[in-house]
C-alpha cells in the first residue's frame, strides 16, 4: 500500500510492505521483491520516500559489507531474507533507519514470543534523507498485536514558507526627498501655478493638493505597491543599511559559536553592533524629519 502526502512544496511517499515468510516458495518471494521494486522505481527522486513493514528477515547485528545501508546497530544474526533486504536497499540507495542508532535490546526487538525475540520490522528511507531521521526505536510498552511491538521513527522536515507578494496601493517614495529635490519641487510647483488657484477654500485646497501630488510623483517616484522585506525601512540611508547588515553578520557568528569563550566574545560584539544600529536609525530619523520641516517651511514662504 502506498500513500502520497503533499505538504507545501514537499511530497512524501509512504509505502507499507509485508514480505513472505521464510518457509514459503521462492517464486512468491521473487514476485514480492519485483513488485516492491516497481513501486519504488515509480517514485521520482525529488520526492521523499519512506518504507515500513514486516520483512520477515534478520539483517544482523553489524553491517558486514553493507555499510551504505546498515548503520551497524542491528540485532541478532543475518539470514537469507536479511541479505535480500540489504541488497534491495543498496540497489536503491536506501538506509535502514532502525539500524542507525545505538539502542538497548528492548528498543531493537520488534517481535517477541515465549521462545524467541527477533527484529523483523524495519523503517527505510533514502540515503540522501538520512539527516532527516532524528531517531528510530521500538516502544516496548506499546503492542499493536500479540507479540509485536511498535516501531517508530522521528522525522524532521523543514517547510519553506513562501513570501506572499500582495499588490497594494503605490505610495510616494518620501525617503528619496533631498534638498536638491526639494528645490526641484519648488520650481515645478511654481511653474504649475499651485499657489495661484482661486475660488473657495475647498476648491483651492483640492487644486493645490493635485498639483503637489503630481509634482511629487514626478520628482520622487512611487513604489510598486508590493509588500515584503523590512516594514518601515524605506527611509533608511546607506549608513543604516550598512549597520543592519553588520548586525546580521554578528548574529550569524553568535549562533555558530562553539566554545564558551567564543560565544561570550561574539555576544558582546553583537550587543555593540545592535547599539550602533539604534544610534544610526536615530540619527537618520532626525535628518529625515529635519529635511521634511525645511521643505514645508520653503513651501510656506513660496505661498506667502
VMD Tcl script that draws the C-alpha trace (Angstrom):
set ca {
  {0.00 0.00 0.00}
  {1.29 3.47 -0.91}
  {0.18 6.84 0.46}
  {1.25 10.15 -1.11}
  {1.15 13.29 1.02}
  {1.75 16.80 -0.30}
  {2.76 19.36 2.31}
  {3.55 22.77 0.84}
  {6.28 22.10 -1.75}
  {7.29 18.74 -0.20}
  {5.86 15.40 -1.40}
  {6.01 12.38 0.91}
  {5.52 8.78 -0.24}
  {4.82 6.20 2.48}
  {4.92 2.52 1.49}
  {3.62 -0.27 3.74}
  {5.05 -3.72 2.95}
  {4.68 -7.29 4.19}
  {7.27 -9.79 2.93}
  {6.58 -13.54 2.57}
  {7.61 -15.74 5.44}
  {10.81 -17.77 5.33}
  {9.12 -21.13 4.60}
  {7.18 -20.00 1.50}
  {8.05 -20.79 -2.12}
  {10.90 -18.83 -3.73}
  {8.60 -17.74 -6.58}
  {6.35 -15.92 -4.11}
  {9.34 -14.14 -2.62}
  {10.60 -13.16 -6.07}
  {7.23 -11.63 -7.02}
  {7.20 -9.63 -3.77}
  {10.61 -8.07 -4.42}
  {9.77 -7.36 -8.05}
  {6.54 -5.65 -7.03}
  {8.29 -3.54 -4.42}
  {10.98 -2.75 -6.99}
  {8.35 -1.40 -9.43}
  {6.70 0.75 -6.75}
  {10.00 2.34 -5.65}
  {11.06 2.99 -9.25}
  {7.77 4.81 -9.93}
  {8.55 7.46 -7.27}
  {10.57 10.45 -8.60}
  {13.93 11.06 -6.90}
  {12.82 14.57 -5.95}
  {10.10 13.18 -3.64}
  {10.61 11.83 -0.11}
  {10.32 8.07 0.31}
  {9.60 6.09 3.49}
  {9.11 2.32 3.58}
  {7.88 0.49 6.64}
  {6.78 -3.08 7.17}
  {7.28 -6.63 8.32}
  {10.03 -8.03 6.08}
  {10.29 -11.37 7.96}
  {14.08 -11.15 7.78}
  {17.08 -10.52 10.01}
  {19.71 -8.01 8.87}
  {22.08 -8.91 11.69}
  {23.95 -7.07 14.38}
  {26.71 -5.49 12.25}
  {26.97 -4.07 8.72}
  {29.47 -6.62 7.28}
  {29.77 -5.29 3.72}
  {26.60 -3.16 3.75}
  {27.87 -0.02 5.47}
  {25.96 2.17 2.99}
  {22.58 0.87 4.14}
  {23.22 -0.74 7.55}
  {24.08 1.61 10.40}
  {25.85 -1.09 12.41}
  {23.34 -1.23 15.27}
  {21.13 -4.19 14.38}
  {20.04 -7.25 16.31}
  {20.60 -10.97 16.03}
  {22.19 -12.89 13.16}
  {21.66 -12.20 9.46}
  {19.72 -14.70 7.39}
  {18.95 -15.05 3.67}
  {15.95 -12.76 3.90}
  {18.05 -10.10 5.60}
  {20.60 -10.29 2.78}
  {17.82 -9.81 0.23}
  {16.58 -6.73 2.12}
  {20.07 -5.26 2.31}
  {20.67 -5.90 -1.41}
  {17.37 -4.20 -2.23}
  {18.25 -1.17 -0.07}
  {21.71 -0.96 -1.63}
  {20.29 -1.04 -5.17}
  {18.07 1.98 -4.47}
  {20.49 3.86 -2.17}
  {18.22 3.39 0.85}
  {19.07 3.30 4.57}
  {17.51 1.07 7.25}
  {16.68 3.58 9.95}
  {16.40 1.25 12.95}
  {19.98 0.10 12.41}
  {21.42 3.63 12.62}
  {21.03 4.37 16.33}
  {22.64 2.58 19.29}
  {19.81 1.25 21.45}
  {19.21 -1.17 24.25}
  {17.88 -4.58 23.28}
  {14.32 -3.71 24.30}
  {14.34 -0.85 21.78}
  {15.55 -3.09 18.93}
  {13.36 -6.19 19.24}
  {10.16 -5.85 17.17}
  {8.78 -9.37 17.74}
  {8.93 -11.34 20.97}
  {7.31 -14.63 21.89}
  {7.78 -17.07 24.72}
  {10.57 -18.86 22.83}
  {12.26 -16.14 20.71}
  {12.80 -12.44 20.23}
  {13.80 -11.03 16.86}
  {13.98 -7.93 14.71}
  {11.85 -8.37 11.60}
  {10.16 -4.97 11.19}
  {12.10 -2.14 9.56}
  {11.71 1.51 8.60}
  {13.61 2.57 5.49}
  {14.28 5.93 3.81}
  {16.50 7.34 1.08}
  {20.19 7.73 1.83}
  {20.08 11.41 0.87}
  {17.36 11.92 3.53}
  {19.33 10.21 6.28}
  {19.86 13.54 8.10}
  {16.06 13.97 8.37}
  {15.81 10.95 10.68}
  {16.31 12.12 14.26}
  {15.59 8.80 15.99}
  {14.18 5.33 15.38}
  {13.31 2.79 18.06}
  {10.83 0.26 19.39}
  {8.45 1.34 22.16}
  {8.32 -1.70 24.43}
  {5.15 -0.71 26.27}
  {3.06 -0.40 23.10}
  {1.76 -3.54 21.36}
  {-0.03 -3.41 18.01}
  {-0.86 -7.10 18.14}
  {0.10 -10.11 20.18}
  {3.90 -10.45 20.34}
  {4.51 -7.44 18.00}
  {5.92 -4.13 19.22}
  {5.50 -0.62 17.88}
  {8.42 0.72 15.81}
  {8.54 4.50 15.42}
  {10.76 6.99 13.61}
  {11.17 10.72 14.25}
  {11.48 12.74 11.04}
  {12.17 16.46 10.85}
  {11.20 18.15 7.59}
  {11.60 21.90 7.24}
  {8.87 23.53 5.19}
  {9.95 26.73 3.47}
  {7.39 29.46 3.76}
  {6.84 31.44 0.63}
  {6.64 35.18 0.99}
  {3.31 36.39 -0.21}
  {3.51 39.29 -2.57}
  {0.42 41.38 -2.03}
  {-0.41 44.04 -4.55}
  {-1.26 47.20 -2.67}
  {-1.58 50.88 -3.42}
  {1.57 52.54 -4.84}
  {2.97 55.05 -2.38}
  {5.10 58.14 -2.85}
  {8.76 57.46 -2.01}
  {9.26 60.25 0.51}
  {12.54 58.69 1.59}
  {14.10 59.97 -1.63}
  {13.49 63.59 -0.64}
  {16.70 65.65 -0.53}
  {17.45 69.36 -0.54}
  {18.13 69.33 -4.28}
  {14.87 67.54 -4.99}
  {13.05 69.95 -2.68}
  {14.28 72.85 -4.82}
  {13.19 70.98 -7.94}
  {9.74 70.51 -6.43}
  {9.56 74.20 -5.57}
  {10.31 75.13 -9.18}
  {7.76 72.69 -10.60}
  {5.01 73.85 -8.25}
  {5.69 77.49 -9.10}
  {5.56 76.69 -12.83}
  {2.27 74.83 -12.39}
  {0.74 77.77 -10.54}
  {-0.06 75.72 -7.45}
  {-0.14 78.84 -5.26}
  {-2.25 80.94 -7.64}
  {-5.51 78.97 -7.51}
  {-8.79 80.82 -6.95}
  {-12.26 80.02 -5.66}
  {-13.49 78.95 -2.25}
  {-11.27 77.26 0.34}
  {-12.20 73.68 -0.66}
  {-11.56 74.31 -4.34}
  {-8.21 75.99 -3.66}
  {-7.11 73.16 -1.37}
  {-8.16 70.43 -3.82}
  {-6.37 72.16 -6.72}
  {-3.20 72.68 -4.70}
  {-3.29 69.06 -3.48}
  {-3.49 67.72 -7.03}
  {-0.58 69.89 -8.15}
  {1.56 68.79 -5.21}
  {0.81 65.09 -5.71}
  {1.58 65.28 -9.41}
  {4.87 67.11 -8.88}
  {5.98 64.83 -6.03}
  {5.28 61.67 -8.06}
  {7.35 63.02 -10.94}
  {10.31 64.02 -8.77}
  {10.38 61.34 -6.05}
  {8.65 58.46 -7.81}
  {6.25 55.87 -6.40}
  {6.60 52.34 -5.04}
  {5.41 49.25 -6.90}
  {2.72 48.59 -4.32}
  {4.13 45.19 -3.35}
  {4.71 44.35 0.30}
  {7.69 42.43 1.58}
  {11.11 42.98 3.08}
  {11.53 45.16 6.12}
  {8.46 47.15 7.04}
  {9.38 50.77 7.53}
  {12.90 50.67 6.09}
  {12.09 52.92 3.13}
  {13.68 55.91 4.87}
  {16.98 54.14 5.66}
  {20.12 55.58 4.13}
  {23.35 53.79 3.21}
  {24.75 54.14 6.74}
  {21.73 52.49 8.38}
  {21.67 49.69 5.81}
  {25.36 49.01 6.44}
  {24.83 48.84 10.21}
  {21.91 46.43 9.78}
  {23.97 44.12 7.56}
  {26.76 44.19 10.16}
  {24.23 43.20 12.82}
  {23.07 40.24 10.71}
  {26.67 39.07 10.26}
  {27.33 39.40 14.01}
  {24.21 37.37 14.79}
  {25.30 34.56 12.44}
  {28.70 34.43 14.15}
  {26.96 34.28 17.52}
  {24.68 31.33 16.73}
  {27.57 29.44 15.12}
  {29.80 29.82 18.16}
  {31.03 26.56 19.68}
  {33.20 27.30 22.73}
  {32.14 29.34 25.73}
  {34.85 31.97 25.18}
  {33.92 32.38 21.53}
  {30.24 32.63 22.39}
  {30.90 35.27 25.05}
  {33.04 37.37 22.69}
  {30.53 37.14 19.83}
  {27.70 38.03 22.21}
  {29.49 41.22 23.29}
  {30.19 42.07 19.65}
  {26.53 41.52 18.75}
  {25.37 43.83 21.58}
  {27.80 46.53 20.41}
  {26.62 46.30 16.79}
  {22.97 46.40 17.92}
  {23.60 49.67 19.77}
  {25.25 51.05 16.62}
  {22.10 50.21 14.64}
  {19.92 52.06 17.17}
  {22.22 55.08 17.03}
  {22.26 55.14 13.22}
  {18.48 54.88 12.93}
  {18.02 57.69 15.46}
  {20.39 59.95 13.51}
  {18.68 59.13 10.22}
  {15.21 59.77 11.64}
  {16.28 63.22 12.88}
  {17.82 64.03 9.48}
  {14.70 62.83 7.69}
  {12.28 64.92 9.75}
  {14.58 67.93 9.58}
  {14.57 67.73 5.78}
  {10.78 67.45 5.85}
  {10.41 70.53 8.07}
  {12.78 72.52 5.85}
  {10.72 71.57 2.83}
  {7.45 72.61 4.50}
  {8.96 75.92 5.57}
  {10.07 76.54 1.99}
  {6.58 75.83 0.70}
  {5.12 78.22 3.26}
  {7.42 81.05 2.11}
  {6.52 80.43 -1.53}
  {2.81 80.54 -0.75}
  {3.13 83.89 1.01}
}
mol new
graphics top color blue
foreach p $ca { graphics top sphere $p radius 0.5 }
foreach p [lrange $ca 0 end-1] q [lrange $ca 1 end] { graphics top cylinder $p $q radius 0.2 }
display resetview
